[in-house]
Amino acid sequence: MAEIGYESLQRLRSQFSEETLKQDLKREYMPFLEHSKRVYIWGTGLLGRFACKQLIQSNILEGGVIAYIDNNRALAGSVVDDVPVITPDMIETNDLIIICSQYFIEIEMQVKNELSNPCLYYRILPFLYDEFGEWDIDKGLADSLKKLDIYRENYKNVFHKCADEVSKEILDCILNYRFTMKSKWIQKAYEKTNESGNNIEYFDPEIIKPQKNEVFVDCGGYIGDTVLGFLKFVNNTYRKIYYFEPSKFIFNQAKENLKSIDNIVFTSAGVGETAGICKFVGAGQGDFGHIDDNGTETIDIVRLDEIVIDQPTFIKMDIEGAELSALKGASGIIKESKPKLAICVYHKPEDLFEILELIDSWGIHYKYYFRHYNKGLAGTILYCIPQNE
């Protein structure tokens, strides 16, 4: 694809502002709301319940919230916060559906294929109405439009750092989504990543190859699923595994799941730039654990430079927005060992360029690849591969 073909890059080179982007969204989506007196909320989780509360309090729609929609038929007939729950086949009107689920692309396709109702994703609402403010529950890209104009040079430079055309096309899709909030761009990023049908998150065979005596560092190890993926990647031949997970509940699950694995060091802590303790929201208080000043748990934070005593060959990070800090706390071993890196870059809008810029500033001369493994906003991975591989 020629550079001129990247739609987002052309936009970055044009004159625009955060305000003009919001006006574009209002022109696109306000007609849905202006012609709808009532609304359905698709999703009965924390996100849907919060959106329902916001809509009721705002009085934006005269008829209010009709019902929650859920594909789980077992929930039909139940009531959540005084609002009934129905299944999609029970919808009889053309009223607006607001999708409140991380699976918004699949649900959007279902609505288009099976229903006549207009729909929009909940993340668009704060850009349409000031009343909603900051209300992103799952700590994702609530601020997608913010600072796109301020950081335009940073985003443009990321294009020039990509090692292959696929990475540029995926980056283009992600930025186009941020400009337009149209889910088709996320779908395209996912499809481009999975064209071969053999792409595996963190261990993509088109980008990353195993080597002898791997020392794998898993930051944000969750229940051990990535460790099991690593074992398959190296055909159970490796030197050592370091596993880090701050949520004590999940950590104990992982130890049980991985109890038969040899040469693995378990550490119940988060990773960051500075060792210490911090507040944490863990399992049972949201979909994913993350550092939060209002958290009810207290966790330890460690620096990889002080904990990993072996030279790592492969570091993976999925730590809910703490990746930049964790990389700074691992700069010593990364500069010395030059390991392969698989870093999540979707938790914060600036992660898409700040993480690459930090790593690139160390002068290691990595090759950089982007891939997107999820039919949603999550799943964008930056791979950093040593030049000699």
N, C-alpha and C positions, 0 to 999 in steps of 0.2 A: 504493500500500500504506500503510495507516494505521500510525502509529508503533507501536501496540500489536501489530502483526503481525510485528514484527522479533523473532524468537526469541532471537537473541543479545543484543539490547538488554534484553529482559526478564531474561535470565540475568545480565547485567552489573548490573542493579538489585537482584538478589537477593543473599542471603548465601551465598557459596561461598568455597572456598579452593583453593589448588593441591593440597592433599592430598585434598580431596573429589573433585576432578576425576580424580586418579589412581585413587581407589577406584571411581569410575564406570567407568573403563576396565577395571579388573581384573574387575569384575562382568560386563562385556560380553564380554571376550576370554579370560579365564583358562580357561573351560570348553573352548575349542579346544585349549589346550595340555595341560590335565589329562587329556583323553580321547585324546590323540595320543601314541603312543610314538615315532614316527618323523616326520621332516620332509623335505620337498623345498625346495630353494632355487631360486626362479625368477629367473634372472639370473646370468651368468657373469663379469660385470665386476668392477671393484674393490669395489663395494658388496656384491655377492653373496659374493665370496670372503672379505671381512671378516666378514660375518654368519655364514658357514659356520664360520669359525675360532672366533668367539665362542660359537656353539652347541655345538661340539665340546668346547671348553674348559670350558664351564659345566656340562656333564652334566645339563642340564635334562630332556632327553628320553632315555629308556632306550635306544631303538633308534638314536639319533643321526641323522645326515644320510644319507638314502638316495642322493640324486643331485641334480645341478643340472638345471634345466629351461631349455631355450632354444628359441625358435621357428626358429632357424637350423638347418636340417637338416644342414648341412655340419659342424656341431659334434657331432652325434650319434655316440656311440662313442668320443669323445675323453675325456681325463681331465684335470681341473683340481685341483691340490693333492690328488691321490690320491682324488678323488671323481669318479665317472663323470658324463658329460653325456648327457641323453636329451631327446627331443622330447615335447610334451604327449601325443601319442597313445600313448606308451609307458607312461603311468601306469596302474597296474592296481589301486591301493588307494585307500582313503579317507583316507590320511594327510594331515596338515596341509601346506599350501603357504605358505611365507613369500615374499612378493613383494619382490624387491630390485632395483627398476628405477624410473627416473623416469617411466616409462610405466605406472605402477601402476594407473591407472584402466582403461586398455584391457585390461591383463592380468587384472584382477579381473573384468571383464565376460566375457572369454574363459573364465575358470575357471567362472563361473556358468553360461555357456551350453553349455559342452562337457564339463565334468567334474563329478563329484559330491563333490570334495574341499572341505573347509573351507579358507579362506585368510585371511591378514591381511597388512597392509603392514608392512615391517620397522620403520618409525619407532615403532610401538606398543610394541615389545619393551622399550626402555629404561624405559618407564613401568610395565611389568609386573614387571621384574626389576632389582634394584639391581646385579646382576653386570655388566650391559651398560654402565652409566655413559654417558659422552659418547663416542659413536663415529660421529658423523655425518661421513661422508667428503666429501660434496659441498657442505658448508658451507651447507646450507639451514636449515630450521626445526627443528633438533634440540630447541630449547627452547620448542616451541609452547605448552605448558601453563604455562610458568614466567611468573610475574608478571602473569598475566591478572587476578588479584584485586588486585594492587598498582596496576596501571595502568587499573583499570576506568573511572575518570573520564576518562582520556585517550581511551580507545576510545569512550566515550559521546559525547564532544565531537566526534569525527570525524564521527559521523552528522550532526550539526547543521551541519557545514561542507560537506557534499555538495551539489552544484549540481543534481542531478536524482535521481529515484526509482531509476533503474537503478543509480546509484552506491551508494545505500543498500542496495539488494537484494544487490549484489555484496559489499559490506562485510559484510552480514549472513551471507552464505554462507561467506565466509572465516573469520569469527569462529566460526560454528557448527562448521566443520571443526576448529578449534583446541579447541573445547570437547569434541567427540565423537570426533575422528579418523576420521569416516565419510566416505569418498571421494565419496558422493553430493553433498555440499555443494560440493566443488570442481567436479564435473561441472555442477552447477546454475549456478555462477558463470561457467563457460565458455559454457554454452548461453545464458545471459542476455546475455552480451557479444556473442554471435554470432547473435542472433535475426534480424537483417536479412540475414545472409549476406554482408555487404559490409564487415566490420570488419577493419582492417589494424593490426597492432601498431605503435605509435608514430605512425601517420598515420591514425587512425580518422576517417573522413569525417563521422561524426555529431557529432564533438566539435571537430575541428581543421581549419582551412581555410588554404590557402596564401595568401601575400601577395606583392606585388612586391618584388624585390630581397632575397630571403631570405638571411640569413647563418646557416648551420646549423652547430652545434657538436655533433659526435658523440663522446661520451665512452664508451669501450669499443667501439670501431669494429669489432672482430673482423676478418673477412676482407673487409669493405667492403659487406656485404649491406644494412646500414641506409642507407648512402650511396646505393646503387642504389635503395632504396625511396624515399628523399627525392627523387631525381631524377624518379622517376615521379610523386611527389606534386606537384611544382612544374612538371611538364611540361618539364623540362630548362631552366627559366628561373630563374636565381638570381644572387646577387652573389658569394657566397664560401662555401666549406666548410672547416671545421676538423675534422681527424680525429685522435683520440688512441687509442693502443693500446700498452700496456706490453710485451706479449710480442713479443720480437724476431722469432721465427719467424712468428707470425701477422701481424705488421706487414709483413714482407716479402711475404707472400702478398697482403695488401691492396694494397700499392703496385703489384703486378703486375696485380691485378684491376681497379684503378682508374687505370691508367696513361694512359688516354685522356680522363680527366676534367679539365676546365679549372678554374682558380681554386680549387684545393684545397691546403691546408697540412697536410702530414703531420708528426705529432709522435710519436716513439717514447717515450712516457712515460705514467705514470698521472697522475691528477689528484687533488688533495687540498687540505686546508686550509693546509698548510705545505709549501713547496718543500724537497726534499731527496732522499735515496736510501733504499731499503728492500729487504728480502728479498721474493722473489716465487716462487710456484709457477706455472710456465708450462705451455705445451703439452707433452704427453707424460707429465705427472705427475698427471693428473686430467682431468676433463671440461672444466673452465674454469680459466683463470689467476686467481690472487688473491694478495693480500698475505698473507705468512705468515712469521713469525720463523724458521721452519725451512726456508724456501725455499732452493733452490740457485742461483737467479738474483738479480742485483741490478738494480733498475730505478730510473730517475729519477722523482720526483714533482714536478709543476708546479702552480701556481695559475692557474686560468683568468683571474683578475683581472690577472695579469701577462703572459699569453700572447696572449689574444684582444684584438687591437687595434681590431677593428671592433665596432660595436654589434650583438650577436647578436639575431636575431629568433626563434630556435628552438634550444633546448638539449635534447638527449636524453642520458640517463645509464643505462647498464647496466654497473656496474663491481663486481659481486660483493661488495656490502656496504660499499663505500667511498663510497656516494652522499652520506651526510650530511656527511662530511668534505669531499668535493668541492664540495658546495653552499656550505659555509662559505667555501671558497676562491674562490667565484664570486659572493659576496654583492654586491660592488661593481657588477659589470656587470649583475647581475640587477635590483638596485634602480634603476639608472640606465636600463637599456634595456627592462625589463619584457617579456622574451621569453616566448614559449610554452615550456612545460616538459613533457617526457615522462620521468618518473623511475620506475625500477623500485623497488618497495617490498616485495619478498618475500624478500630475502636474509637479513634478520634480523627476528625477531618484532616488535621495537619500531619498525622502519621504517614500519609501517603508520600510526603516529601521529606519530612523532618528525619525520619529514621534512615532513609537512604543517604541523606546529606551527612548525617552524623557518621555513619559507617564509612562513607566515601572520604570523609575528612581525615581518616586515619591512614590513608595512603597505602592500603593493602592491595589495591588494584583488583577488586572483585569484578566478576561479570554479574549483572543484575537482571533478574527475571521477575515478572508479575504473572500470577495466575489467580483465578477466582473459582472456588469450589462449591459455592452455595447458591441456591436460587433465592437469594435474599441479600441483605447488605453485609452479612458476615461472610467470612471465607476468603478474603483477599490476602494472599501470601506474597511476601517479597523473599525471593531466594537470592542469596549471595554466594557465588561459586568461585573458588580460587581460579585464577587464570590458567594454571597448569592442569586443571581437570577438564 
